[in-house]
Amino acid sequence: MPSLALTFYSLLDIPVDDVIACWQEAESSGFEYGVMSESAGRDAAVILARAAVETRTIKLGTNIIPMYVRSPMQTAAAALTLSELSNGRFRILGLGTSYKQRVEAWFGEEFRSPVVRAREYVEVIRSLLSEGPTNYHGEFFNITDYPDLTTLTDAPRDVRIYLGVTGPRMRRLTGEVADGVILNSLSTPRFIRDSVELVAEGAEAAGRSPADIEIGCSIVFSASEDRHEAVEAAKRGLLFYIIYPEFDPIVKTTDQLPQVQALREAYWNGDVKGAYRSITEEMLEAFVVFGTPAECREKLREYVDAGVEFLVIRSCVDKLNGKDAVLQNIDALRGFLGQPAAV
């Protein structure tokens, strides 16, 4: 049976107290996971450390940590520490390359050979979380006799590594080296079906069973009994992502490419309000789950039918609607997959 995760991202305009409160509500409402993504502003591992001590049963994870920003040694240490703090509830380490524009403009790092870097990063993480010192020599990482981290704690080390991906080569790589995939926000059912095939190709090329790689997807979600409220929040959620060309593999599975290109031109030329006004309900229908709770539940089933096993709910939340928007989404999905609430 598919599982539900409630995710937040580090640039979110709500207090950390509200993030924790929403995970606590999700914990009692049938969500299996609470996950945190990181781009800038807030530290995902620190927030998850607080969640580890202020929740009881919900499993924790990242969705995603950018691999150009943290070294694999830092990431492995964070994963091991979170596993210890949560008594083994930190279960998913979601990693991704982020976007070229963000990596180079925000962090001053060259966005070079993302597929090679991702492969090496995963290989180093696996070595660090296994027994013994780590020695690794690749194009990006050269490590000699890094200490055995596993002697520090008896915390479980069976953390599953997922890749957050969009491009075809990264989707194949997921099948080769990862335990699961978290397809990017705005993914369409057609994109998901194509991705299932690419992940399977990668798995088979590496001699693995495609069934061993869980198919996850980050889903931009906006539910409200006030449909206008849901639509406006969905527009803001869509605009956060659609401006980046890295989403073109997703956009090209729809008939919205010309409209998206016009939106981007307006946005990057400084006409943010014009870009926002150009978002139609047809565009929203292509990329976002939005509307009344009943409409959202019906649309979400299309993602399950397309092959998603791990539904990562990314609420359209900001200073305009606050944590109430997240709580409405949680309520809209209460019992959606038939799970009993956590106890």
C-alpha positions as CSV (number, residue, x, y, z in Angstrom):
1,M,0.0,0.0,0.0
2,P,1.3,3.5,-0.8
3,S,2.4,5.7,2.1
4,L,2.0,9.4,2.8
5,A,4.6,11.9,3.8
6,L,4.2,15.5,4.8
7,T,7.1,17.7,3.6
8,F,8.3,21.2,4.2
9,Y,11.1,23.2,2.5
10,S,13.7,25.4,4.1
11,L,12.6,28.7,2.6
12,L,9.1,28.3,4.0
13,D,7.6,31.4,5.4
14,I,6.2,29.9,8.6
15,P,7.9,29.3,12.0
16,V,9.6,26.1,12.9
17,D,7.2,25.7,15.8
18,D,4.4,25.5,13.2
19,V,6.3,22.9,11.2
20,I,6.6,20.7,14.3
21,A,3.0,21.2,15.1
22,C,1.9,20.1,11.6
23,W,4.1,16.9,11.8
24,Q,2.5,16.1,15.2
25,E,-1.0,16.5,13.6
26,A,0.1,14.4,10.6
27,E,1.4,11.7,13.0
28,S,-2.1,11.3,14.5
29,S,-3.8,11.5,11.1
30,G,-2.4,8.5,9.2
31,F,0.8,10.0,7.7
32,E,3.7,7.6,7.9
33,Y,6.5,10.1,7.3
34,G,7.5,13.7,8.0
35,V,10.3,14.9,5.7
36,M,12.2,18.1,5.3
37,S,13.9,19.6,2.2
38,E,16.7,22.0,2.1
39,S,17.8,24.7,-0.3
40,A,18.7,27.8,1.8
41,G,17.8,29.6,4.9
42,R,17.1,26.8,7.3
43,D,19.0,23.6,8.2
44,A,16.9,20.5,7.5
45,A,18.9,18.3,9.9
46,V,18.5,20.7,12.8
47,I,14.7,20.9,12.3
48,L,14.5,17.1,12.0
49,A,16.5,16.8,15.2
50,R,13.8,18.7,17.0
51,A,11.1,16.6,15.3
52,A,12.9,13.5,16.6
53,V,12.3,14.5,20.2
54,E,8.8,16.1,19.7
55,T,7.2,13.3,17.8
56,R,6.6,9.7,18.8
57,T,5.9,7.3,15.9
58,I,6.2,9.2,12.6
59,K,9.2,8.2,10.5
60,L,11.5,11.0,9.4
61,G,13.6,11.8,6.3
62,T,14.9,14.4,4.0
63,N,13.4,15.5,0.7
64,I,16.0,16.6,-0.4
65,I,19.4,17.7,0.7
66,P,21.4,19.2,-2.2
67,M,24.6,17.3,-2.9
68,Y,26.6,20.4,-4.1
69,V,26.2,22.1,-0.8
70,R,27.0,19.5,1.9
71,S,29.9,17.1,1.7
72,P,28.9,13.4,1.9
73,M,30.8,13.2,5.2
74,Q,28.6,15.9,6.7
75,T,25.4,14.2,5.3
76,A,26.3,10.8,6.6
77,A,27.1,12.2,10.1
78,A,23.7,14.0,10.1
79,A,21.9,10.8,9.0
80,L,23.6,8.7,11.7
81,T,22.9,11.3,14.4
82,L,19.2,11.7,13.4
83,S,18.9,7.9,13.5
84,E,20.2,7.9,17.0
85,L,18.1,10.8,18.2
86,S,14.9,9.3,16.8
87,N,15.5,5.7,18.0
88,G,15.8,4.5,14.4
89,R,12.9,6.5,13.0
90,F,15.1,8.5,10.6
91,R,14.6,6.2,7.6
92,I,15.0,8.1,4.3
93,L,17.9,10.1,3.2
94,G,16.7,12.0,0.1
95,L,19.4,13.6,-2.0
96,G,19.4,15.8,-5.1
97,T,21.5,18.0,-7.2
98,S,19.2,21.1,-7.0
99,Y,19.2,23.5,-9.9
100,K,22.2,24.9,-11.8
101,Q,21.1,28.5,-11.3
102,R,20.6,28.1,-7.5
103,V,23.9,26.1,-7.0
104,E,26.0,28.6,-8.9
105,A,24.3,31.9,-7.9
106,W,23.5,31.1,-4.3
107,F,26.3,28.9,-3.3
108,G,29.1,29.7,-5.7
109,E,29.7,26.1,-6.7
110,E,30.2,25.0,-10.3
111,F,27.3,22.8,-11.4
112,R,29.5,20.2,-13.2
113,S,28.7,16.6,-14.1
114,P,25.7,16.1,-11.9
115,V,25.2,12.4,-12.7
116,V,28.8,11.5,-11.9
117,R,28.7,13.6,-8.7
118,A,25.5,11.9,-7.6
119,R,26.8,8.4,-8.3
120,E,30.0,9.1,-6.3
121,Y,28.0,10.8,-3.5
122,V,25.7,7.8,-3.0
123,E,28.7,5.4,-3.1
124,V,30.5,7.4,-0.4
125,I,27.5,7.7,1.8
126,R,27.0,3.9,1.6
127,S,30.6,3.3,2.6
128,L,30.4,5.8,5.5
129,L,27.3,4.0,6.9
130,S,28.9,0.6,6.6
131,E,31.5,-0.8,9.0
132,G,35.1,0.3,8.9
133,P,37.0,3.3,7.7
134,T,36.2,4.8,4.3
135,N,38.6,5.0,1.4
136,Y,37.2,6.3,-1.9
137,H,38.9,7.8,-4.9
138,G,36.7,9.3,-7.7
139,E,36.4,12.4,-9.8
140,F,34.8,14.5,-7.1
141,F,35.7,12.8,-3.8
142,N,39.1,11.5,-2.7
143,I,38.9,10.2,0.9
144,T,41.6,8.2,2.8
145,D,41.0,6.4,6.1
146,Y,37.9,8.4,7.1
147,P,37.0,7.2,10.6
148,D,34.5,4.4,11.2
149,L,31.4,6.4,12.1
150,T,29.5,3.2,13.1
151,T,31.5,2.7,16.3
152,L,30.0,5.9,17.8
153,T,26.5,4.6,18.2
154,D,24.3,1.5,18.1
155,A,21.7,3.5,16.1
156,P,20.2,1.6,13.1
157,R,22.2,2.3,9.9
158,D,19.6,0.9,7.5
159,V,18.8,4.4,6.2
160,R,17.4,4.2,2.7
161,I,18.9,6.5,0.1
162,Y,16.5,8.2,-2.3
163,L,17.3,10.5,-5.2
164,G,15.2,13.5,-6.0
165,V,15.4,13.7,-9.8
166,T,13.9,15.1,-13.0
167,G,16.3,14.5,-16.0
168,P,16.3,11.1,-17.8
169,R,19.9,10.3,-16.9
170,M,19.3,10.9,-13.2
171,R,16.2,8.8,-13.3
172,R,18.2,5.9,-14.8
173,L,20.9,6.4,-12.2
174,T,18.3,6.1,-9.5
175,G,17.6,2.6,-10.7
176,E,21.3,1.8,-10.6
177,V,22.3,3.0,-7.2
178,A,19.4,4.2,-5.0
179,D,16.7,2.6,-2.8
180,G,14.0,4.9,-4.1
181,V,13.2,7.9,-6.2
182,I,11.4,11.1,-5.3
183,L,10.2,12.6,-8.6
184,N,10.3,16.4,-8.6
185,S,7.4,18.6,-7.7
186,L,5.0,19.3,-10.6
187,S,5.3,15.8,-11.9
188,T,2.4,14.7,-14.1
189,P,1.0,11.1,-14.3
190,R,2.5,10.7,-17.8
191,F,5.9,11.9,-16.4
192,I,5.6,9.4,-13.6
193,R,4.9,6.5,-16.0
194,D,7.9,7.4,-18.1
195,S,10.0,7.6,-15.0
196,V,9.0,4.2,-13.8
197,E,10.3,2.8,-17.1
198,L,13.6,4.8,-16.8
199,V,14.2,3.7,-13.2
200,A,13.5,0.1,-14.3
201,E,16.0,0.4,-17.1
202,G,18.7,1.6,-14.7
203,A,17.9,-1.2,-12.2
204,E,18.1,-3.9,-14.8
205,A,21.3,-2.5,-16.3
206,A,22.8,-2.8,-12.8
207,G,21.5,-6.3,-12.2
208,R,18.9,-5.1,-9.7
209,S,15.2,-5.8,-9.5
210,P,13.0,-2.7,-10.4
211,A,10.7,-3.8,-7.6
212,D,13.3,-3.0,-5.0
213,I,13.3,0.8,-5.9
214,E,10.4,2.6,-4.4
215,I,8.7,5.2,-6.6
216,G,8.0,8.4,-4.7
217,C,6.8,11.8,-5.9
218,S,6.7,15.3,-4.4
219,I,3.2,16.6,-5.1
220,V,2.3,20.3,-4.8
221,F,-1.0,20.1,-3.0
222,S,-3.6,22.8,-2.1
223,A,-7.0,21.7,-0.6
224,S,-9.7,23.9,0.8
225,E,-13.5,24.0,0.9
226,D,-13.0,27.5,-0.4
227,R,-12.0,26.6,-3.9
228,H,-10.8,30.2,-4.7
229,E,-8.5,30.0,-1.8
230,A,-7.1,26.7,-3.0
231,V,-6.6,28.0,-6.5
232,E,-4.7,31.1,-5.4
233,A,-2.4,29.1,-3.0
234,A,-1.8,26.6,-5.8
235,K,-0.7,29.5,-8.2
236,R,1.9,30.6,-5.6
237,G,3.1,27.1,-5.2
238,L,3.4,26.5,-8.9
239,L,5.3,29.8,-9.5
240,F,8.0,28.8,-7.0
241,Y,9.1,25.9,-9.2
242,I,7.9,26.4,-12.8
243,I,10.3,29.3,-13.4
244,Y,13.3,26.9,-13.6
245,P,14.1,25.2,-17.0
246,E,15.1,22.1,-15.1
247,F,11.4,21.3,-15.0
248,D,11.2,21.1,-18.8
249,P,11.2,17.2,-18.9
250,I,8.0,17.5,-16.9
251,V,6.5,20.4,-18.8
252,K,7.0,18.6,-22.1
253,T,4.7,15.8,-21.0
254,T,1.9,18.4,-21.3
255,D,0.6,21.0,-23.8
256,Q,1.7,23.9,-21.6
257,L,5.3,24.5,-22.8
258,P,4.5,27.8,-24.7
259,Q,2.5,29.2,-21.8
260,V,5.3,28.2,-19.4
261,Q,8.0,29.8,-21.5
262,A,5.9,33.0,-21.7
263,L,5.5,32.9,-17.9
264,R,9.3,32.5,-17.4
265,E,10.1,35.4,-19.8
266,A,7.9,37.7,-17.8
267,Y,9.3,36.5,-14.4
268,W,13.0,36.7,-15.3
269,N,12.4,40.1,-16.9
270,G,11.1,41.4,-13.6
271,D,7.3,41.2,-14.2
272,V,6.5,38.8,-11.3
273,K,2.9,40.0,-11.1
274,G,2.5,39.4,-14.8
275,A,3.9,35.9,-14.5
276,Y,1.5,35.2,-11.7
277,R,-1.5,36.5,-13.6
278,S,-0.6,34.3,-16.6
279,I,-1.2,31.1,-14.5
280,T,-4.5,29.6,-15.7
281,E,-6.5,26.8,-14.1
282,E,-5.6,24.7,-17.1
283,M,-1.9,25.2,-16.2
284,L,-2.6,24.3,-12.6
285,E,-4.5,21.2,-13.6
286,A,-1.4,20.0,-15.5
287,F,1.0,20.2,-12.5
288,V,-0.8,20.7,-9.2
289,V,-3.3,18.8,-7.0
290,F,-5.7,21.6,-5.9
291,G,-9.3,22.3,-5.2
292,T,-11.8,21.0,-2.7
293,P,-10.8,18.0,-0.5
294,A,-12.9,15.7,-2.7
295,E,-11.3,17.0,-5.9
296,C,-7.8,16.6,-4.4
297,R,-8.4,13.1,-3.3
298,E,-9.7,12.1,-6.7
299,K,-6.7,13.7,-8.5
300,L,-4.2,12.2,-6.1
301,R,-5.5,8.7,-7.0
302,E,-4.2,9.4,-10.6
303,Y,-0.7,9.5,-9.1
304,V,-1.2,6.2,-7.3
305,D,-2.6,4.7,-10.5
306,A,0.5,6.0,-12.4
307,G,2.8,4.0,-10.0
308,V,3.6,6.3,-7.1
309,E,4.1,4.3,-3.9
310,F,5.4,7.2,-1.7
311,L,3.2,10.3,-1.8
312,V,5.2,13.3,-0.6
313,I,2.7,16.1,0.1
314,R,4.1,19.6,-0.4
315,S,1.6,22.2,0.8
316,C,1.2,25.5,-0.8
317,V,1.9,27.5,2.3
318,D,3.3,30.9,2.9
319,K,2.8,34.0,5.0
320,L,-0.6,34.6,3.4
321,N,-2.1,31.4,4.6
322,G,0.2,30.0,7.3
323,K,0.0,26.6,8.9
324,D,-3.8,26.5,8.5
325,A,-3.2,25.6,4.9
326,V,-1.1,22.6,5.9
327,L,-3.7,21.5,8.5
328,Q,-6.4,21.7,5.9
329,N,-4.3,19.4,3.6
330,I,-3.8,17.0,6.4
331,D,-7.5,16.9,7.2
332,A,-8.3,16.5,3.5
333,L,-6.2,13.3,3.4
334,R,-7.2,11.8,6.7
335,G,-7.9,8.1,6.0
336,F,-7.1,8.6,2.3
337,L,-5.1,5.4,2.0
338,G,-7.0,3.6,4.7
339,Q,-4.2,3.8,7.2
340,P,-5.1,3.9,10.9
341,A,-3.9,7.0,12.7
342,A,-0.6,6.6,14.5
343,V,-0.8,5.8,18.2
